[in-house]
C-alpha cells in the first residue's frame, strides 16, 4: 500500500511540473557550433509564455556555466551582460533569444559543439506566483539559425521534459 501511495504522489508531482512548464512554448532552439579549443558559445530560441513568467537561468552538462545574457549597443560600444534578475516573458508575447540580443551564454565548454548534433539544455522559470519549474530541451547545434520550413519542425517542446 505504501508503494502505491508513493507512486501516486510521484505521478502527481510529475503532472504538476509538466503543467507548470507547459506555460512556456519553445520554438526553433539552436546552439552555435564551435571549433576545437573554443570555450564559449550561444544558444538561441523563441520563448512564448501563456502567463507572465521569468526565465531565471539555464544549465547544460556540456558547459561549466550557462547564463541568460543581453547584448546591446551603448553608444559605439557593444556591451554584453548577464541578466542576474532573469529575462521577463510577458504573457502571450514571443521573446526571441538571438545573436546580438538576448541569448543563453554557454561558457567553460567541456566539449566542442559539433554541427548536426544536439546538446541538453535545462531552462529554469518562475511564474508570477513565484512557482519555479524547469524545462529540459535537446538543442540542435548548427552554424547559423534555422530558417524557413527547415527550422519550423525543430520545436524544443517535442523533446521537453518538465520537472517541478
OpenMM code with the backbone's topology and positions (N, CA, C; nanometers):
from openmm import Vec3, app, unit

residues = "UNK UNK UNK UNK UNK UNK UNK UNK UNK UNK UNK UNK UNK UNK UNK UNK UNK UNK UNK UNK UNK UNK UNK UNK UNK UNK UNK UNK UNK UNK UNK UNK UNK UNK UNK UNK UNK UNK UNK UNK UNK UNK UNK UNK UNK UNK UNK UNK UNK UNK UNK UNK UNK UNK UNK UNK UNK UNK UNK UNK UNK UNK UNK UNK UNK UNK UNK UNK UNK UNK UNK UNK UNK UNK UNK UNK UNK UNK UNK UNK UNK UNK UNK UNK UNK UNK UNK UNK UNK UNK UNK UNK UNK UNK UNK UNK UNK UNK UNK UNK UNK UNK UNK UNK UNK UNK UNK UNK UNK UNK UNK UNK UNK UNK UNK UNK UNK UNK UNK UNK UNK UNK UNK UNK UNK UNK UNK UNK UNK UNK UNK UNK UNK UNK UNK UNK UNK UNK UNK UNK UNK UNK UNK UNK UNK UNK UNK UNK UNK UNK UNK UNK UNK UNK UNK UNK UNK UNK UNK UNK UNK UNK UNK UNK".split()
positions = [
    Vec3(0.0831, -0.1195, 0.0000),
    Vec3(0.0000, 0.0000, 0.0000),
    Vec3(0.0872, 0.1254, 0.0000),
    Vec3(0.1939, 0.1234, 0.0789),
    Vec3(0.2833, 0.2385, 0.0884),
    Vec3(0.3455, 0.2699, -0.0478),
    Vec3(0.3835, 0.1652, -0.1241),
    Vec3(0.4417, 0.1849, -0.2572),
    Vec3(0.3412, 0.2473, -0.3535),
    Vec3(0.2151, 0.2077, -0.3454),
    Vec3(0.1120, 0.2634, -0.4331),
    Vec3(0.0927, 0.4117, -0.4058),
    Vec3(0.0980, 0.4490, -0.2787),
    Vec3(0.0843, 0.5908, -0.2425),
    Vec3(0.2042, 0.6691, -0.2945),
    Vec3(0.3250, 0.6134, -0.2805),
    Vec3(0.4457, 0.6803, -0.3295),
    Vec3(0.4397, 0.7011, -0.4800),
    Vec3(0.3952, 0.5978, -0.5521),
    Vec3(0.3833, 0.6087, -0.6983),
    Vec3(0.2808, 0.7151, -0.7347),
    Vec3(0.1681, 0.7173, -0.6658),
    Vec3(0.0641, 0.8165, -0.6933),
    Vec3(0.1158, 0.9577, -0.6674),
    Vec3(0.1905, 0.9758, -0.5587),
    Vec3(0.2464, 1.1083, -0.5285),
    Vec3(0.3497, 1.1492, -0.6329),
    Vec3(0.4322, 1.0553, -0.6760),
    Vec3(0.5323, 1.0855, -0.7779),
    Vec3(0.4660, 1.1253, -0.9096),
    Vec3(0.3628, 1.0526, -0.9498),
    Vec3(0.2912, 1.0866, -1.0730),
    Vec3(0.2233, 1.2229, -1.0623),
    Vec3(0.1672, 1.2538, -0.9476),
    Vec3(0.1037, 1.3852, -0.9271),
    Vec3(0.2070, 1.4961, -0.9365),
    Vec3(0.3246, 1.4752, -0.8785),
    Vec3(0.4309, 1.5767, -0.8845),
    Vec3(0.4778, 1.5973, -1.0277),
    Vec3(0.4935, 1.4867, -1.1021),
    Vec3(0.5358, 1.4973, -1.2418),
    Vec3(0.4314, 1.5715, -1.3235),
    Vec3(0.3033, 1.5390, -1.3057),
    Vec3(0.1972, 1.6052, -1.3795),
    Vec3(0.1958, 1.7540, -1.3477),
    Vec3(0.2116, 1.7915, -1.2203),
    Vec3(0.2126, 1.9323, -1.1805),
    Vec3(0.3284, 2.0054, -1.2475),
    Vec3(0.4473, 1.9443, -1.2478),
    Vec3(0.5634, 2.0064, -1.3106),
    Vec3(0.5430, 2.0264, -1.4585),
    Vec3(0.4823, 1.9289, -1.5268),
    Vec3(0.4579, 1.9428, -1.6696),
    Vec3(0.3593, 2.0548, -1.6959),
    Vec3(0.2592, 2.0676, -1.6125),
    Vec3(0.1612, 2.1747, -1.6304),
    Vec3(0.2287, 2.3104, -1.6149),
    Vec3(0.3209, 2.3208, -1.5187),
    Vec3(0.3898, 2.4477, -1.4975),
    Vec3(0.4778, 2.4824, -1.6168),
    Vec3(0.5574, 2.3866, -1.6629),
    Vec3(0.6495, 2.4146, -1.7721),
    Vec3(0.5764, 2.4327, -1.9043),
    Vec3(0.4578, 2.3742, -1.9187),
    Vec3(0.3816, 2.3925, -2.0414),
    Vec3(0.3395, 2.5382, -2.0580),
    Vec3(0.3584, 2.6172, -1.9558),
    Vec3(0.3307, 2.7602, -1.9629),
    Vec3(0.4182, 2.8277, -2.0683),
    Vec3(0.5335, 2.7705, -2.0995),
    Vec3(0.6274, 2.8321, -2.1936),
    Vec3(0.6455, 2.7421, -2.3148),
    Vec3(0.6220, 2.7995, -2.4336),
    Vec3(0.6461, 2.7284, -2.5591),
    Vec3(0.7833, 2.7680, -2.6110),
    Vec3(0.8603, 2.6699, -2.6551),
    Vec3(0.9931, 2.6934, -2.7106),
    Vec3(0.9875, 2.6645, -2.8601),
    Vec3(1.0343, 2.7587, -2.9396),
    Vec3(1.0333, 2.7430, -3.0853),
    Vec3(1.1741, 2.7645, -3.1405),
    Vec3(1.2120, 2.6811, -3.2346),
    Vec3(1.3378, 2.6926, -3.3095),
    Vec3(1.4627, 2.7076, -3.2226),
    Vec3(1.4827, 2.6184, -3.1248),
    Vec3(1.6062, 2.6281, -3.0463),
    Vec3(1.7266, 2.5866, -3.1312),
    Vec3(1.8413, 2.6491, -3.1059),
    Vec3(1.9658, 2.6086, -3.1701),
    Vec3(2.0828, 2.6658, -3.0915),
    Vec3(2.1959, 2.6003, -3.1020),
    Vec3(2.3203, 2.6485, -3.0407),
    Vec3(2.4242, 2.6590, -3.1514),
    Vec3(2.5101, 2.7586, -3.1394),
    Vec3(2.6121, 2.7809, -3.2422),
    Vec3(2.7266, 2.6810, -3.2260),
    Vec3(2.7641, 2.6160, -3.3368),
    Vec3(2.8756, 2.5217, -3.3382),
    Vec3(3.0063, 2.5941, -3.3042),
    Vec3(3.1007, 2.5205, -3.2463),
    Vec3(3.2299, 2.5773, -3.2084),
    Vec3(3.3426, 2.5025, -3.2793),
    Vec3(3.4621, 2.5551, -3.2651),
    Vec3(3.5819, 2.4883, -3.3143),
    Vec3(3.6607, 2.4388, -3.1933),
    Vec3(3.7501, 2.3442, -3.2161),
    Vec3(3.8323, 2.2886, -3.1097),
    Vec3(3.9001, 2.4016, -3.0310),
    Vec3(3.8907, 2.3966, -2.8997),
    Vec3(3.9552, 2.4966, -2.8149),
    Vec3(3.8662, 2.6145, -2.7794),
    Vec3(3.7575, 2.6355, -2.8519),
    Vec3(3.6656, 2.7448, -2.8216),
    Vec3(3.5928, 2.7119, -2.6921),
    Vec3(3.5891, 2.8039, -2.5983),
    Vec3(3.5361, 2.7773, -2.4654),
    Vec3(3.3987, 2.8378, -2.4383),
    Vec3(3.3389, 2.9042, -2.5377),
    Vec3(3.2072, 2.9645, -2.5163),
    Vec3(3.1285, 2.9644, -2.6466),
    Vec3(2.9969, 2.9628, -2.6329),
    Vec3(2.9080, 2.9724, -2.7473),
    Vec3(2.7734, 3.0221, -2.6972),
    Vec3(2.6814, 3.0402, -2.7895),
    Vec3(2.5483, 3.0876, -2.7521),
    Vec3(2.4415, 2.9880, -2.7924),
    Vec3(2.3291, 2.9939, -2.7208),
    Vec3(2.2108, 2.9156, -2.7569),
    Vec3(2.0959, 3.0138, -2.7735),
    Vec3(2.0106, 2.9854, -2.8699),
    Vec3(1.9080, 3.0800, -2.9115),
    Vec3(1.7755, 3.0077, -2.9316),
    Vec3(1.6659, 3.0806, -2.9204),
    Vec3(1.5318, 3.0230, -2.9368),
    Vec3(1.4294, 3.1336, -2.9201),
    Vec3(1.3046, 3.1019, -2.9467),
    Vec3(1.1953, 3.1945, -2.9191),
    Vec3(1.1095, 3.1329, -2.8094),
    Vec3(1.0822, 3.2119, -2.7057),
    Vec3(1.0030, 3.1675, -2.5916),
    Vec3(0.8731, 3.2462, -2.5860),
    Vec3(0.7625, 3.1776, -2.5705),
    Vec3(0.6323, 3.2427, -2.5555),
    Vec3(0.5643, 3.1823, -2.4335),
    Vec3(0.5352, 3.2671, -2.3347),
    Vec3(0.4705, 3.2224, -2.2112),
    Vec3(0.3217, 3.2530, -2.2166),
    Vec3(0.2399, 3.1613, -2.1652),
    Vec3(0.0951, 3.1835, -2.1594),
    Vec3(0.0606, 3.2856, -2.0514),
    Vec3(0.1387, 3.2873, -1.9447),
    Vec3(0.1199, 3.3816, -1.8339),
    Vec3(0.2544, 3.4473, -1.8058),
    Vec3(0.2535, 3.5641, -1.7418),
    Vec3(0.3786, 3.6326, -1.7093),
    Vec3(0.4733, 3.5359, -1.6381),
    Vec3(0.5939, 3.5263, -1.6906),
    Vec3(0.6935, 3.4317, -1.6410),
    Vec3(0.8304, 3.4973, -1.6541),
    Vec3(0.9272, 3.4488, -1.5785),
    Vec3(1.0648, 3.4947, -1.5903),
    Vec3(1.1548, 3.3765, -1.6192),
    Vec3(1.2398, 3.3892, -1.7209),
    Vec3(1.3445, 3.2912, -1.7456),
    Vec3(1.4562, 3.3242, -1.6475),
    Vec3(1.4726, 3.2418, -1.5451),
    Vec3(1.5709, 3.2692, -1.4404),
    Vec3(1.7122, 3.2337, -1.4817),
    Vec3(1.7250, 3.1252, -1.5563),
    Vec3(1.8583, 3.0808, -1.5922),
    Vec3(1.8529, 2.9528, -1.6718),
    Vec3(1.9714, 2.8940, -1.6901),
    Vec3(1.9836, 2.7721, -1.7681),
    Vec3(2.1026, 2.6925, -1.7172),
    Vec3(2.1079, 2.5672, -1.7583),
    Vec3(2.2239, 2.4835, -1.7304),
    Vec3(2.2368, 2.3823, -1.8436),
    Vec3(2.3561, 2.3281, -1.8572),
    Vec3(2.3810, 2.2251, -1.9573),
    Vec3(2.5011, 2.1434, -1.9131),
    Vec3(2.4947, 2.0141, -1.9366),
    Vec3(2.6064, 1.9275, -1.9000),
    Vec3(2.7299, 1.9518, -1.9872),
    Vec3(2.7150, 2.0216, -2.0999),
    Vec3(2.8298, 2.0493, -2.1871),
    Vec3(2.9018, 2.1786, -2.1493),
    Vec3(2.8460, 2.2536, -2.0532),
    Vec3(2.9042, 2.3820, -2.0150),
    Vec3(2.9209, 2.3906, -1.8631),
    Vec3(3.0317, 2.4474, -1.8204),
    Vec3(3.0525, 2.4701, -1.6779),
    Vec3(2.9600, 2.5777, -1.6259),
    Vec3(2.9271, 2.6757, -1.7118),
    Vec3(2.8403, 2.7873, -1.6748),
    Vec3(2.7454, 2.8158, -1.7901),
    Vec3(2.6185, 2.8393, -1.7573),
    Vec3(2.5205, 2.8824, -1.8574),
    Vec3(2.4427, 2.9981, -1.7963),
    Vec3(2.4379, 3.1099, -1.8666),
    Vec3(2.3715, 3.2295, -1.8147),
    Vec3(2.2824, 3.2920, -1.9206),
    Vec3(2.1800, 3.3630, -1.8745),
    Vec3(2.0962, 3.4433, -1.9631),
    Vec3(2.1684, 3.5764, -1.9803),
    Vec3(2.1968, 3.6146, -2.1048),
    Vec3(2.2723, 3.7370, -2.1342),
    Vec3(2.1926, 3.8311, -2.2236),
    Vec3(2.2359, 3.9561, -2.2213),
    Vec3(2.1843, 4.0583, -2.3116),
    Vec3(2.3023, 4.1276, -2.3775),
    Vec3(2.2928, 4.1468, -2.5086),
    Vec3(2.3905, 4.2292, -2.5807),
    Vec3(2.3161, 4.3510, -2.6326),
    Vec3(2.3773, 4.4677, -2.6173),
    Vec3(2.3169, 4.5888, -2.6712),
    Vec3(2.4240, 4.6940, -2.6928),
    Vec3(2.3914, 4.7876, -2.7788),
    Vec3(2.4836, 4.8967, -2.8084),
    Vec3(2.4702, 5.0044, -2.7020),
    Vec3(2.5835, 5.0527, -2.6553),
    Vec3(2.5893, 5.1669, -2.5638),
    Vec3(2.6792, 5.2685, -2.6334),
    Vec3(2.6159, 5.3590, -2.7090),
    Vec3(2.6931, 5.4493, -2.7939),
    Vec3(2.7537, 5.3688, -2.9068),
    Vec3(2.8869, 5.3712, -2.9163),
    Vec3(2.9569, 5.2959, -3.0201),
    Vec3(3.0133, 5.1639, -2.9685),
    Vec3(2.9745, 5.1263, -2.8463),
    Vec3(3.0306, 5.0068, -2.7851),
    Vec3(2.9235, 4.9005, -2.7651),
    Vec3(2.9536, 4.7783, -2.8117),
    Vec3(2.8645, 4.6649, -2.7868),
    Vec3(2.8951, 4.6126, -2.6475),
    Vec3(2.7909, 4.6025, -2.5653),
    Vec3(2.8084, 4.5523, -2.4293),
    Vec3(2.7292, 4.4231, -2.4114),
    Vec3(2.7879, 4.3302, -2.3372),
    Vec3(2.7185, 4.2072, -2.3041),
    Vec3(2.7204, 4.1935, -2.1527),
    Vec3(2.6042, 4.1545, -2.0976),
    Vec3(2.5974, 4.1375, -1.9526),
    Vec3(2.4999, 4.0255, -1.9187),
    Vec3(2.5273, 3.9611, -1.8055),
    Vec3(2.4362, 3.8591, -1.7547),
    Vec3(2.3146, 3.9290, -1.6953),
    Vec3(2.1973, 3.8709, -1.7166),
    Vec3(2.0742, 3.9241, -1.6582),
    Vec3(2.0523, 3.8519, -1.5251),
    Vec3(2.1058, 3.9093, -1.4189),
    Vec3(2.1035, 3.8438, -1.2879),
    Vec3(1.9621, 3.8296, -1.2316),
    Vec3(1.8700, 3.9121, -1.2770),
    Vec3(1.7302, 3.9036, -1.2323),
    Vec3(1.6455, 3.8211, -1.3295),
    Vec3(1.7086, 3.7680, -1.4341),
    Vec3(1.6366, 3.6886, -1.5323),
    Vec3(1.5788, 3.7737, -1.6442),
    Vec3(1.5119, 3.7068, -1.7363),
    Vec3(1.4515, 3.7715, -1.8526),
    Vec3(1.3005, 3.7573, -1.8436),
    Vec3(1.2309, 3.8711, -1.8416),
    Vec3(1.0843, 3.8690, -1.8338),
    Vec3(1.0242, 3.8186, -1.9641),
    Vec3(0.9246, 3.7314, -1.9486),
    Vec3(0.8494, 3.6792, -2.0626),
    Vec3(0.7043, 3.7216, -2.0424),
    Vec3(0.6639, 3.8358, -2.0992),
    Vec3(0.5249, 3.8823, -2.0828),
    Vec3(0.4265, 3.7837, -2.1449),
    Vec3(0.3127, 3.7680, -2.0820),
    Vec3(0.2104, 3.6735, -2.1284),
    Vec3(0.1759, 3.6973, -2.2751),
    Vec3(0.1822, 3.5907, -2.3547),
    Vec3(0.1387, 3.5953, -2.4939),
    Vec3(0.2328, 3.6633, -2.5909),
    Vec3(0.3471, 3.7151, -2.5440),
    Vec3(0.4411, 3.7839, -2.6329),
    Vec3(0.5649, 3.6990, -2.6546),
    Vec3(0.5984, 3.6764, -2.7804),
    Vec3(0.7188, 3.5997, -2.8131),
    Vec3(0.8423, 3.6815, -2.7784),
    Vec3(0.9352, 3.6201, -2.7075),
    Vec3(1.0633, 3.6823, -2.6749),
    Vec3(1.1702, 3.5980, -2.7442),
    Vec3(1.2427, 3.6609, -2.8355),
    Vec3(1.3407, 3.5884, -2.9155),
    Vec3(1.4801, 3.6068, -2.8587),
    Vec3(1.5455, 3.4943, -2.8326),
    Vec3(1.6857, 3.4931, -2.7944),
    Vec3(1.7618, 3.4717, -2.9239),
    Vec3(1.8434, 3.5701, -2.9639),
    Vec3(1.9112, 3.5636, -3.0933),
    Vec3(2.0482, 3.6288, -3.0825),
    Vec3(2.1366, 3.6001, -3.1781),
    Vec3(2.2693, 3.6628, -3.1762),
    Vec3(2.2565, 3.8154, -3.1745),
    Vec3(2.3385, 3.8791, -3.0926),
    Vec3(2.3390, 4.0248, -3.0839),
    Vec3(2.2297, 4.0818, -2.9960),
    Vec3(2.1578, 3.9988, -2.9230),
    Vec3(2.0471, 4.0425, -2.8393),
    Vec3(2.0443, 3.9544, -2.7138),
    Vec3(1.9259, 3.9186, -2.6675),
    Vec3(1.9147, 3.8242, -2.5568),
    Vec3(1.9595, 3.6869, -2.6071),
    Vec3(2.0274, 3.6109, -2.5217),
    Vec3(2.0725, 3.4764, -2.5586),
    Vec3(2.1146, 3.4002, -2.4335),
    Vec3(2.1345, 3.2709, -2.4501),
    Vec3(2.1945, 3.1910, -2.3437),
    Vec3(2.3429, 3.1824, -2.3747),
    Vec3(2.4255, 3.2176, -2.2799),
    Vec3(2.5702, 3.2091, -2.2972),
    Vec3(2.6179, 3.0810, -2.2317),
    Vec3(2.6780, 2.9941, -2.3114),
    Vec3(2.7337, 2.8678, -2.2626),
    Vec3(2.8843, 2.8858, -2.2523),
    Vec3(2.9366, 2.8837, -2.1298),
    Vec3(3.0783, 2.9115, -2.1067),
    Vec3(3.1466, 2.7926, -2.0414),
    Vec3(3.2800, 2.7943, -2.0464),
    Vec3(3.3596, 2.6831, -1.9940),
    Vec3(3.3126, 2.5515, -2.0561),
    Vec3(3.3025, 2.5530, -2.1899),
    Vec3(3.2562, 2.4336, -2.2613),
    Vec3(3.3484, 2.3151, -2.2329),
    Vec3(3.2859, 2.2011, -2.2080),
    Vec3(3.3598, 2.0787, -2.1778),
    Vec3(3.3960, 2.0017, -2.3043),
    Vec3(3.3206, 2.0246, -2.4109),
    Vec3(3.3433, 1.9598, -2.5410),
    Vec3(3.3092, 2.0611, -2.6501),
    Vec3(3.3671, 2.0450, -2.7691),
    Vec3(3.3254, 2.1307, -2.8800),
    Vec3(3.1796, 2.1010, -2.9158),
    Vec3(3.1063, 2.2027, -2.9566),
    Vec3(2.9687, 2.1850, -3.0016),
    Vec3(2.9742, 2.1582, -3.1512),
    Vec3(2.9453, 2.0339, -3.1898),
    Vec3(2.9601, 1.9920, -3.3287),
    Vec3(2.8301, 2.0058, -3.4059),
    Vec3(2.8405, 2.0632, -3.5256),
    Vec3(2.7262, 2.0797, -3.6160),
    Vec3(2.6549, 1.9459, -3.6346),
    Vec3(2.5225, 1.9524, -3.6422),
    Vec3(2.4361, 1.8364, -3.6650),
    Vec3(2.4308, 1.7389, -3.5469),
    Vec3(2.4636, 1.7883, -3.4264),
    Vec3(2.4423, 1.7103, -3.3048),
    Vec3(2.3397, 1.7861, -3.2208),
    Vec3(2.3071, 1.7347, -3.1047),
    Vec3(2.2219, 1.8074, -3.0119),
    Vec3(2.2896, 1.8118, -2.8760),
    Vec3(2.2532, 1.9131, -2.7980),
    Vec3(2.3056, 1.9246, -2.6618),
    Vec3(2.1877, 1.9388, -2.5658),
    Vec3(2.2052, 1.8926, -2.4418),
    Vec3(2.0994, 1.9115, -2.3427),
    Vec3(2.1073, 2.0514, -2.2830),
    Vec3(1.9936, 2.1161, -2.2710),
    Vec3(1.9850, 2.2466, -2.2051),
    Vec3(1.8608, 2.2435, -2.1163),
    Vec3(1.8782, 2.2831, -1.9923),
    Vec3(1.7661, 2.2922, -1.8994),
    Vec3(1.7392, 2.4403, -1.8708),
    Vec3(1.6158, 2.4827, -1.8930),
    Vec3(1.5743, 2.6201, -1.8654),
    Vec3(1.5036, 2.6232, -1.7310),
    Vec3(1.5293, 2.7289, -1.6522),
    Vec3(1.4628, 2.7477, -1.5226),
    Vec3(1.3727, 2.8697, -1.5297),
    Vec3(1.2472, 2.8531, -1.4874),
    Vec3(1.1473, 2.9590, -1.4923),
    Vec3(1.0870, 2.9846, -1.3544),
    Vec3(1.0312, 3.1042, -1.3402),
    Vec3(0.9486, 3.1359, -1.2237),
    Vec3(0.8258, 3.2082, -1.2753),
    Vec3(0.7065, 3.1602, -1.2338),
    Vec3(0.5843, 3.2265, -1.2783),
    Vec3(0.5513, 3.3446, -1.1865),
    Vec3(0.4453, 3.4164, -1.2190),
    Vec3(0.4080, 3.5373, -1.1447),
    Vec3(0.3719, 3.5072, -0.9992),
    Vec3(0.3366, 3.3813, -0.9691),
    Vec3(0.3030, 3.3417, -0.8319),
    Vec3(0.4262, 3.2982, -0.7538),
    Vec3(0.5421, 3.2988, -0.8202),
    Vec3(0.6662, 3.2600, -0.7537),
    Vec3(0.6985, 3.1117, -0.7628),
    Vec3(0.6200, 3.0365, -0.8397),
    Vec3(0.6429, 2.8927, -0.8533),
    Vec3(0.7505, 2.8697, -0.9600),
    Vec3(0.8534, 2.7935, -0.9227),
    Vec3(0.9626, 2.7650, -1.0152),
    Vec3(0.9409, 2.6314, -1.0851),
    Vec3(0.9897, 2.6220, -1.2085),
    Vec3(0.9835, 2.4987, -1.2857),
    Vec3(1.1039, 2.4932, -1.3784),
    Vec3(1.1283, 2.3754, -1.4335),
    Vec3(1.2364, 2.3589, -1.5306),
    Vec3(1.1807, 2.2940, -1.6561),
    Vec3(1.2521, 2.3139, -1.7645),
    Vec3(1.2149, 2.2554, -1.8924),
    Vec3(1.3427, 2.2042, -1.9567),
    Vec3(1.3484, 2.0742, -1.9849),
    Vec3(1.4667, 2.0139, -2.0448),
    Vec3(1.4488, 2.0053, -2.1955),
    Vec3(1.5505, 2.0525, -2.2683),
    Vec3(1.5473, 2.0544, -2.4148),
    Vec3(1.6644, 1.9769, -2.4716),
    Vec3(1.6489, 1.9279, -2.5925),
    Vec3(1.7589, 1.8780, -2.6742),
    Vec3(1.7736, 1.9825, -2.7833),
    Vec3(1.8813, 2.0590, -2.7789),
    Vec3(1.9004, 2.1737, -2.8671),
    Vec3(1.9925, 2.1363, -2.9827),
    Vec3(1.9458, 2.1511, -3.1068),
    Vec3(2.0307, 2.1229, -3.2235),
    Vec3(2.1469, 2.2220, -3.2321),
    Vec3(2.2619, 2.1717, -3.2732),
    Vec3(2.3805, 2.2549, -3.2936),
    Vec3(2.3935, 2.2815, -3.4427),
    Vec3(2.4117, 2.4093, -3.4781),
    Vec3(2.4196, 2.4494, -3.6190),
    Vec3(2.5195, 2.5634, -3.6338),
    Vec3(2.5559, 2.5916, -3.7578),
    Vec3(2.6453, 2.7041, -3.7870),
    Vec3(2.5688, 2.8362, -3.7829),
    Vec3(2.4382, 2.8316, -3.8161),
    Vec3(2.3560, 2.9520, -3.8146),
    Vec3(2.2123, 2.9137, -3.7816),
    Vec3(2.1290, 3.0149, -3.7625),
    Vec3(1.9902, 2.9928, -3.7225),
    Vec3(1.9141, 2.9117, -3.8248),
    Vec3(1.8228, 2.8256, -3.7760),
    Vec3(1.7366, 2.7551, -3.8702),
    Vec3(1.6509, 2.8576, -3.9447),
    Vec3(1.6201, 2.8292, -4.0711),
    Vec3(1.5380, 2.9239, -4.1472),
    Vec3(1.4299, 2.8502, -4.2230),
    Vec3(1.3219, 2.9220, -4.2477),
    Vec3(1.2126, 2.8659, -4.3258),
    Vec3(1.1570, 2.7399, -4.2642),
    Vec3(1.1095, 2.6499, -4.3481),
    Vec3(1.0496, 2.5252, -4.3022),
    Vec3(1.1507, 2.4336, -4.2362),
    Vec3(1.2783, 2.4473, -4.2717),
    Vec3(1.3806, 2.3594, -4.2149),
    Vec3(1.3873, 2.3743, -4.0638),
    Vec3(1.3662, 2.4945, -4.0115),
    Vec3(1.3731, 2.5148, -3.8673),
    Vec3(1.2393, 2.5032, -3.7993),
    Vec3(1.1315, 2.5098, -3.8756),
    Vec3(0.9984, 2.5122, -3.8169),
    Vec3(0.9633, 2.3835, -3.7441),
    Vec3(1.0218, 2.2708, -3.7833),
    Vec3(0.9876, 2.1453, -3.7179),
    Vec3(1.0747, 2.1165, -3.5965),
    Vec3(1.1695, 2.2003, -3.5630),
    Vec3(1.2610, 2.1742, -3.4532),
    Vec3(1.2126, 2.2384, -3.3245),
    Vec3(1.0924, 2.2082, -3.2834),
    Vec3(1.0378, 2.2651, -3.1612),
    Vec3(1.0959, 2.1932, -3.0421),
    Vec3(1.1522, 2.2684, -2.9479),
    Vec3(1.2087, 2.2092, -2.8278),
    Vec3(1.1056, 2.1337, -2.7478),
    Vec3(0.9782, 2.1716, -2.7580),
    Vec3(0.8745, 2.1063, -2.6800),
    Vec3(0.8623, 1.9584, -2.7145),
    Vec3(0.8998, 1.9183, -2.8343),
    Vec3(0.8906, 1.7774, -2.8720),
    Vec3(0.9797, 1.6908, -2.7846),
    Vec3(1.0934, 1.7460, -2.7408),
    Vec3(1.1886, 1.6712, -2.6597),
    Vec3(1.1913, 1.7205, -2.5160),
    Vec3(1.0975, 1.8045, -2.4797),
    Vec3(1.1000, 1.8673, -2.3476),
    Vec3(1.0427, 1.7751, -2.2403),
    Vec3(1.1055, 1.7777, -2.1249),
    Vec3(1.0556, 1.7079, -2.0076),
    Vec3(1.0523, 1.8083, -1.8941),
    Vec3(0.9413, 1.8194, -1.8279),
    Vec3(0.9275, 1.9188, -1.7227),
    Vec3(0.9548, 1.8567, -1.5874),
    Vec3(1.0118, 1.9367, -1.4980),
    Vec3(1.0337, 1.8956, -1.3597),
    Vec3(0.9982, 2.0125, -1.2697),
    Vec3(0.9237, 1.9874, -1.1616),
    Vec3(0.8891, 2.0978, -1.0706),
    Vec3(1.0106, 2.1407, -0.9920),
] * unit.nanometer
topology = app.Topology()
chain = topology.addChain("A")
for resn in residues:
    res = topology.addResidue(resn, chain)
    for name in ("N", "CA", "C"):
        topology.addAtom(name, app.Element.getBySymbol(name[0]), res)
